[in-house]
Amino acid sequence: MSDLEAERVEGQTAAESQQPAANPQQPAAQTYETAAARVEEIIRRLDSGEASLNETLELVSEGKALIELCADQLAAVGDALEQLRLDELVSRLEGETSA
């Protein structure tokens, strides 16, 4: 292996060791807060311009999955809040009817 190839491999190894490997299965087990923090890390890494093409593709894929996870969790919270409001309204209406 030439010195240039060794430096290239060494550089990639150092860059890859700074960031955890993308894991498509990982987002499902994460909390909203953990996923949002990871998205911020991904954005910083992409903004740095230091990611290789392959790393960029992996980060974008991971980021997309995490954003979808966050959106799903926010939608679930919104649905739960809406249900609570409806339940509260029904209770008030039932209370007015029986009074």
C-alpha positions in Angstrom: 0.0 0.0 0.0 1.4 3.4 -0.9 1.9 6.2 1.7 -0.9 8.1 0.1 -3.3 5.2 0.3 -2.3 4.6 3.9 -2.9 8.2 4.8 -6.3 8.1 3.1 -7.3 5.0 5.0 -5.9 6.4 8.2 -7.8 9.7 7.7 -11.0 7.9 7.0 -10.5 5.7 10.1 -9.9 8.8 12.2 -13.0 10.6 10.8 -15.2 7.6 11.2 -14.0 7.1 14.8 -15.3 10.6 15.6 -18.8 9.7 14.7 -20.8 6.6 15.6 -21.7 4.5 12.6 -25.2 5.0 11.2 -27.5 2.2 12.3 -30.9 2.1 10.6 -32.3 0.0 13.4 -31.2 2.4 16.1 -33.9 5.2 15.8 -36.8 3.0 16.9 -35.2 2.5 20.4 -34.5 6.2 21.0 -36.4 8.8 22.9 -37.4 12.1 21.3 -34.7 14.0 23.1 -31.9 11.5 22.2 -33.0 11.5 18.5 -33.2 15.3 18.4 -29.7 15.6 19.9 -28.4 13.1 17.3 -30.0 15.1 14.5 -28.2 18.1 15.8 -24.9 16.2 15.8 -25.5 15.0 12.2 -26.2 18.6 11.1 -23.0 19.8 12.7 -21.0 17.0 11.0 -22.6 17.7 7.6 -22.1 21.5 8.0 -18.4 20.9 8.8 -17.8 19.7 5.2 -15.5 17.0 6.5 -17.7 14.0 5.8 -16.9 11.7 2.9 -19.5 11.0 0.3 -20.4 7.6 1.8 -20.5 9.1 5.3 -22.7 11.9 4.1 -25.1 9.4 2.5 -25.2 7.4 5.8 -25.7 10.5 7.9 -28.5 11.8 5.7 -30.3 8.4 5.8 -29.9 8.3 9.6 -31.0 11.9 10.0 -34.1 11.2 7.9 -35.1 8.2 10.0 -34.5 10.2 13.2 -36.6 13.1 12.0 -39.4 10.7 11.0 -39.2 9.2 14.5 -39.4 12.7 16.1 -42.3 13.6 13.9 -44.2 10.4 14.8 -43.6 11.0 18.5 -44.8 14.6 18.3 -47.9 13.5 16.4 -48.6 10.9 19.1 -48.3 13.5 21.8 -50.6 15.9 19.8 -53.2 13.1 19.4 -53.0 12.3 23.1 -53.5 16.0 24.0 -56.4 16.2 21.6 -58.0 13.1 23.2 -57.6 14.6 26.6 -59.3 17.8 25.5 -62.2 15.8 24.0 -62.5 13.8 27.1 -62.6 16.9 29.2 -65.2 18.5 27.0 -67.4 15.4 27.2 -67.1 15.3 31.0 -68.1 19.0 31.2 -71.1 18.4 28.8 -72.2 15.4 30.8 -71.9 17.4 34.0 -74.0 20.2 32.6 -76.6 17.7 31.4 -77.0 15.9 34.7 -77.1 19.2 36.7 
